[in-house]
Structures are given as C-alpha cells and as structure tokens.
Amino acid sequence: MRFFLFSLFIFLSQSAHSIDNQWVTLGQTNIDWGYITPYQLELQAPMGQHDLEDIRRGMQPVRFQLTWLSPKTSQEDVQAHFKSLIEGKLLSEESRKFNQTSIQKLLNKLPATERHDVWHVVFSPDQGTLFVLEKQVIHTLIGAEVNRALYQAWLYQNPVTTAKLLKRLNKIN
C-alpha cells in the first residue's frame, strides 16, 4: 500500500508539473455563484489524447484549470463551494457519510483566493485527483466515488457548461 501511494504521488506530481504546453485546452466556461463569477474553468487534456467518449466517461486523464476572477474569495466560501460540488454528486446520504473524512481532508487544505490565482486539479481515473495551487501540490484526493463526484460536478454541471468545456472536441467530431 505504501508503495502504491508513493507511486501515485510521483505519477501525479509529474503530471501536474508537466510543461503547460503539453496540455491542450478543450474548452472553458465561467462558474457562477448566483450573481458572482468566482472563477473560470478550463478543461485540458494531455497533448495527443483527445477521445471525446473517454473524457465523457472519465476514462482518460484530464486537468481542470481554475483561474480565480473575484478580487477575494474567503476560505469558508471556497470550502463551502467544493463541499457542495462533491456532495451534490454523491448519490446517497450513505455515500456522503462514508466519504466525509476524505472530503473534509480536502476542504481543510483549500485556502482563500485572490484574483488571478491559478489552480490545477489533475484527474487520473486510476490514481486519483491531484490539487496543485499556484504550482504547489497541496492534496491528493483518493477514492473513486469522491473523484468521480468532483469530475461530474464540473463536466456535467449543466448542458451548456458541458458543451463549452468540450467545445474543441465537439467541433472535431
């Protein structure tokens, strides 16, 4: 188990710190909280890996880039947003309770933000999700159900968001 976690950390660290031009932006959208637009979300895939169906099913590595737009967003607001994103996609109360420790560990690592802060959330279907804030790894989210919930919360927030995030692939196919 220890070897697995070490291997996971090395793989995800290498993925996150890859040269940015090795990631291709597939689409972008603004995330709104009512009348506030706290961040812009970009969906990126490794260069040469652009399979629409694999991305839709969560079967290929992708990176979500969050560029914070609000002048300041409190830690409490950031944590509440991520909690809502994840728990909103967990199918039952039992799932939410079962995954509470994993969710809380992530939330405890999330800081307040300022305009132009850039976060990367690197999703790997087999290894987990790596959170990189301002080029520093802060957390690795492990657990298939929680990872899938966060992935689906962004990619399938609504049909317009999905179309904007997959804009480049929708034009190709």
C-alpha positions in Angstrom: 0.0 0.0 0.0 2.8 2.4 0.9 4.5 1.7 -2.5 1.2 2.4 -4.3 0.7 5.7 -2.6 4.3 6.7 -3.3 3.9 5.7 -7.0 0.7 7.6 -7.1 2.2 10.7 -5.7 5.2 10.6 -8.2 2.9 10.0 -11.2 0.5 12.8 -10.3 3.4 15.2 -9.4 5.0 14.6 -12.8 1.6 15.1 -14.5 0.9 18.3 -12.7 4.3 19.8 -13.2 4.5 18.8 -16.8 5.2 21.7 -19.1 1.9 23.6 -19.6 2.2 23.4 -23.4 1.8 19.6 -23.0 -1.8 20.2 -22.0 -4.4 21.2 -24.7 -7.4 23.3 -23.7 -10.6 21.7 -24.9 -12.9 24.4 -23.7 -13.7 26.9 -20.9 -16.6 28.3 -19.1 -17.2 30.7 -16.2 -18.6 29.2 -13.0 -21.3 31.3 -11.4 -22.5 31.5 -7.8 -25.7 33.4 -8.4 -24.6 36.9 -9.4 -20.9 36.3 -8.7 -18.4 34.7 -11.1 -15.6 33.5 -8.8 -13.6 31.5 -11.4 -13.1 30.5 -14.9 -12.9 26.7 -15.5 -10.8 25.2 -18.4 -10.9 21.6 -19.3 -7.5 20.4 -20.6 -6.2 17.1 -21.9 -2.7 15.8 -22.5 -1.5 16.6 -26.0 -2.5 13.8 -28.3 -5.2 12.3 -26.0 -8.5 13.8 -27.1 -11.0 11.0 -27.1 -14.5 12.5 -26.5 -16.1 9.4 -25.3 -13.2 8.5 -22.9 -13.4 12.0 -21.5 -17.2 11.9 -21.1 -16.9 8.5 -19.2 -14.0 9.7 -17.0 -11.6 7.2 -18.5 -8.7 9.4 -19.5 -6.5 11.9 -17.6 -7.7 15.5 -17.7 -6.8 18.7 -15.9 -9.2 21.3 -14.8 -7.6 24.8 -14.6 -9.3 27.3 -12.3 -8.4 30.9 -12.7 -9.9 32.9 -9.9 -11.7 36.1 -11.0 -13.1 37.5 -7.8 -10.9 40.1 -6.0 -11.0 37.8 -2.9 -12.8 34.7 -2.0 -12.8 33.6 1.6 -11.6 30.2 2.7 -15.1 29.5 4.0 -16.7 30.2 0.7 -14.1 28.1 -1.2 -14.6 25.2 1.2 -18.4 25.5 1.0 -18.3 25.5 -2.8 -16.1 22.4 -3.0 -18.2 20.6 -0.4 -21.4 21.4 -2.3 -19.8 20.3 -5.7 -18.8 16.9 -4.3 -21.7 16.1 -2.1 -24.1 17.3 -4.7 -23.0 14.4 -7.0 -22.8 11.7 -4.3 -25.9 9.6 -4.9 -27.0 8.9 -1.3 -26.7 10.1 2.3 -24.8 6.9 3.0 -22.2 7.8 0.3 -21.9 11.3 1.8 -21.3 9.9 5.3 -18.9 7.2 4.1 -16.8 9.8 2.2 -17.0 12.6 4.8 -13.4 12.0 6.1 -11.9 12.2 2.6 -14.0 15.3 1.7 -13.0 17.0 5.0 -9.3 16.4 4.5 -9.6 18.1 1.1 -11.6 21.0 2.4 -9.0 21.6 5.2 -6.3 22.1 2.6 -8.2 24.7 0.5 -7.2 28.3 1.1 -8.8 31.6 0.4 -8.1 33.0 -3.1 -7.3 36.3 -4.8 -7.9 37.4 -8.4 -5.6 35.7 -10.9 -4.7 32.7 -8.6 -4.4 29.6 -10.7 -5.3 26.1 -9.5 -4.9 22.9 -11.4 -7.0 19.8 -10.5 -5.4 16.8 -12.3 -7.8 13.9 -12.6 -6.4 10.5 -13.3 -9.1 7.7 -13.5 -6.8 5.1 -12.0 -4.7 7.1 -9.5 -6.9 9.8 -8.0 -7.0 13.6 -8.2 -4.1 15.9 -7.5 -4.7 19.5 -6.3 -2.0 21.9 -7.4 -2.4 25.5 -6.2 0.0 28.1 -7.6 2.3 25.3 -8.7 2.4 23.6 -5.3 0.9 20.2 -4.7 -1.4 20.6 -1.7 -3.5 17.4 -1.7 -4.1 14.1 -3.4 -7.8 13.1 -3.3 -8.1 9.3 -3.3 -11.3 7.4 -3.6 -13.2 6.6 -6.8 -16.5 7.8 -5.6 -15.3 11.2 -4.5 -13.1 11.7 -7.5 -16.0 10.8 -9.9 -18.3 13.2 -8.0 -16.0 16.2 -8.4 -15.3 15.3 -12.1 -19.0 15.1 -12.8 -19.8 18.2 -10.9 -17.7 20.3 -13.3 -18.1 18.4 -16.5 -21.9 17.8 -16.1 -23.0 20.8 -14.2 -25.5 21.6 -17.0 -25.7 21.0 -20.8 -24.3 24.5 -21.6 -21.3 24.0 -19.3 -20.6 20.6 -20.8 -20.8 21.9 -24.4 -18.4 24.8 -23.5 -15.9 22.6 -21.8 -15.9 20.1 -24.7 -16.1 22.8 -27.4 -13.0 21.8 -29.2 -13.9 18.1 -29.3 -17.5 18.8 -30.3 -16.2 20.6 -33.4 -13.8 17.8 -34.4 -16.4 15.0 -34.1 
